[in-house]
Amino acid sequence: MHPETTSPLTDTVTASSAWYVIHTKPRNEARALENLQNQGFECFLPTMEVEKRVRQRVQTLVVPMFSRYLFIRLNDVNQNWAPIRSTLGVSKLVSFGNQPAKAPQSLIDFLRQAPAAEIARLFGVGDSVQITDGPLKGLQGTYQAHLQDHDGDQCAMVLVDLLGQPQKLRMALDSLHKIES
C-alpha cells in the first residue's frame, strides 16, 4: 500500500470546502448552473428523464431531480461567495438562520454514482385510460405496456372492451389520458 501524497494547499482546500445548496429562480436550474460554472464554481445539477405532455405530444425530457435546486462546492477559506447572489438564474444560497445549508458529501456521491433511474412514465400498468383521439375517442381501457413502434415512436398497449370481448390495441401515447380514480 502506498501512502497518499498531498500538499498542504490541497489539504486546506479539501478540508475547508463543502457542498452547499443553491435555490434557483423557477425553471432556471440550467441557466444558474451554466452561469455559476462560467464564473469558475464547481456545481452539480442531478437530473432524471420523465415523460410529459408538451403541446399535446408525449415527450421524454431531462429535468432537474430537485426542482429549483442545485449543489455548489464552495471553499470556506479563500473563495469569494459574493457573486453567487447576483448570478443570473440564482435566487439565493439556501440558509438556516445565518448558516448556509451544507449538503453531505455522501449525498453528492450517492447522486452521482446512482444508476440511471427508469423513466418516470405518464402511465403505469393497470392505470385506467381514456382514448382522446381517433375513431375510438371516448373509449376507456386499461394501460398494459409501454412500447416503441418500428419508427422509434413511443406507443402503448391498451386493453379495451370491444363488442363484449377484451382486445389489446396499440395506441399512440398522445391519444391517451389517464383517468384519475
C-alpha positions in Angstrom: 0.0 0.0 0.0 1.4 3.4 -1.0 0.8 6.4 1.2 -1.2 9.2 -0.5 0.8 12.2 -1.5 -0.9 15.5 -0.7 0.3 19.1 -0.4 -0.6 21.4 2.4 -2.6 23.6 -0.1 -4.7 20.6 -1.2 -5.4 19.5 2.3 -6.6 23.1 3.2 -8.8 23.3 0.1 -10.3 19.8 0.6 -10.8 20.2 4.4 -12.4 23.7 4.0 -14.6 23.0 1.0 -18.1 21.7 1.2 -21.2 21.3 -0.9 -24.0 23.9 -0.4 -27.5 24.2 -1.8 -28.5 26.9 -4.3 -32.1 27.9 -4.7 -32.8 28.9 -8.3 -35.4 31.0 -9.9 -38.4 29.0 -11.4 -37.2 26.8 -14.3 -33.8 28.4 -14.3 -31.7 25.5 -12.9 -29.7 25.0 -16.2 -29.2 28.8 -16.6 -27.9 29.1 -13.0 -25.7 26.1 -13.5 -24.1 27.5 -16.6 -23.6 30.9 -15.2 -22.1 29.6 -12.0 -19.7 27.3 -13.9 -18.7 30.2 -16.2 -17.6 32.0 -13.0 -15.4 29.1 -12.1 -17.6 27.4 -9.4 -17.9 23.6 -9.2 -21.6 22.8 -9.4 -23.8 19.7 -9.7 -27.3 19.5 -11.0 -28.8 16.0 -10.7 -31.3 15.2 -13.5 -33.7 12.5 -14.5 -35.8 11.5 -17.5 -39.6 11.9 -17.4 -42.4 11.6 -19.8 -44.5 14.8 -20.1 -47.2 16.1 -22.3 -45.8 19.1 -24.3 -48.2 20.7 -26.8 -50.5 17.7 -26.9 -47.5 15.4 -27.6 -45.8 13.0 -25.1 -42.1 13.6 -25.0 -39.2 12.2 -22.9 -37.5 15.2 -21.2 -34.4 15.5 -19.0 -35.5 17.6 -15.9 -33.8 18.5 -12.6 -34.3 15.9 -10.0 -34.9 18.6 -7.4 -36.9 21.4 -8.9 -35.3 24.8 -8.3 -32.2 23.4 -6.5 -28.6 22.6 -7.4 -25.4 22.0 -5.5 -22.3 24.1 -5.4 -18.9 23.3 -3.9 -17.5 26.3 -2.0 -14.3 26.9 -0.2 -14.7 28.4 3.3 -11.2 29.8 3.4 -10.4 31.8 0.3 -13.3 31.9 -2.1 -15.5 34.9 -2.7 -19.1 33.9 -2.4 -20.5 37.4 -3.2 -21.0 36.8 -7.0 -23.4 33.9 -6.3 -26.3 36.2 -5.2 -26.2 38.2 -8.4 -25.8 35.3 -10.8 -28.5 35.0 -13.5 -30.9 32.2 -12.6 -29.9 32.1 -8.9 -32.4 33.1 -6.3 -30.3 32.6 -3.2 -27.9 30.4 -1.3 -30.1 28.2 1.0 -29.5 29.1 4.6 -30.8 28.2 8.1 -30.6 31.4 10.0 -27.2 32.8 9.1 -25.7 29.4 8.3 -25.6 28.3 4.6 -27.1 24.8 4.3 -24.4 22.2 3.7 -25.2 19.0 1.7 -23.2 16.0 2.9 -20.5 14.7 0.6 -22.2 11.2 0.9 -25.4 12.6 -0.7 -23.5 14.1 -3.7 -21.5 10.8 -4.1 -24.8 8.8 -4.0 -26.5 11.0 -6.6 -23.5 10.9 -8.9 -23.0 7.1 -8.7 -26.6 6.0 -8.6 -27.7 4.1 -11.6 -29.9 5.9 -14.0 -33.5 5.7 -12.8 -36.2 4.2 -15.0 -38.1 6.9 -16.9 -41.0 8.3 -14.9 -43.9 7.3 -17.2 -47.2 9.1 -17.6 -49.0 5.8 -17.2 -48.4 2.7 -15.1 -49.5 -0.9 -15.8 -53.1 -1.2 -14.7 -54.0 2.5 -14.9 -57.4 3.3 -16.3 -57.1 5.4 -19.5 -59.4 7.0 -22.0 -58.7 7.4 -25.7 -58.8 11.1 -26.6 -58.3 11.0 -30.4 -59.2 9.0 -33.4 -62.1 6.7 -34.3 -62.2 5.1 -30.7 -62.3 8.5 -29.0 -64.1 8.3 -25.6 -63.4 4.5 -25.2 -61.9 3.5 -21.9 -59.4 0.8 -21.2 -56.5 -0.4 -19.1 -52.9 0.6 -19.8 -50.9 -2.6 -20.3 -47.4 -1.7 -21.5 -45.1 1.0 -23.0 -43.9 0.1 -26.5 -41.8 1.5 -29.3 -43.0 1.1 -32.8 -40.8 0.4 -35.9 -40.3 4.1 -36.5 -39.0 4.6 -32.9 -42.1 6.4 -31.8 -43.5 5.8 -28.3 -46.8 4.0 -28.0 -48.8 1.9 -25.6 -50.6 -1.4 -25.4 -54.1 -0.8 -24.1 -56.7 -3.4 -23.1 -60.2 -2.3 -24.2 -63.6 -4.0 -24.3 -64.8 -4.1 -27.9 -68.2 -5.7 -28.7 -68.0 -7.6 -25.4 -64.6 -9.0 -26.0 -61.3 -7.8 -24.4 -58.9 -6.6 -27.2 -55.3 -5.4 -27.0 -54.8 -2.3 -29.0 -51.6 -0.4 -29.9 -52.2 3.3 -29.3 -50.1 6.5 -29.6 -49.3 7.8 -26.2 -50.6 11.3 -27.1 -54.0 9.8 -27.8 -54.4 8.6 -24.2 -55.5 10.4 -21.0 -55.2 8.9 -17.5 -58.5 8.6 -15.7 -58.0 9.6 -12.0 -59.8 7.3 -9.6 
